Amino acid sequence: MIQRIQSIFLLLSGVSFFSLFGVPFATSSIAIPDLLSDMVYNVQDSPILMVLAGLGGLICMGAIFLYNNRPLQIKMSYLGIVFSILLAVVAFLLMTNDQTVKTQSDKIDDSFGLYLPFICLILSGLAARFISKDENTVRSMDRLR
């Protein structure tokens, strides 16, 4: 059913993915060339980050409506976990590979967007856990018939 707790977790995970478009990963007090030229490091700074955040959000939101097909829904939840891990890793790698950012790292402050991929990871994991619980309940009821 769509009103299950995993639907809420998937919705919150999708909202977290999409909120990355409005919340920066890091801010800087001075303009640093390349990633922090506008003094803000966010998803729009890299097409890879935009694709990962968009696909992660769409997958989590789409998984809500797959309540009739729980095995596919759990696979979509696992895919949301993969996208959140990839998003965090790619954002970190883009930030640390820039040489000018390494020299100016004392002027960079992290923001709430840095923690959103981990929130997406936790919410997608909780959704997968509750979907598998529902699947086990349905299988046990089928054995009783």
Secondary structure, DSSP 8 states (H G I E B T S, - for coil): -TTSHHHHHHHHHHHHHHHTTTS-SEEESS--SGGGTTSEE-GGG-HHHHHHHHHHHHHHHHHHT-TT-HHHHHHHHHHHHHHHHHHHHHHHHHHHH-HHHHHTGGGEEE-GGGTHHHHHHHHHHHHHHHHHHHHHHHHHHHHH-
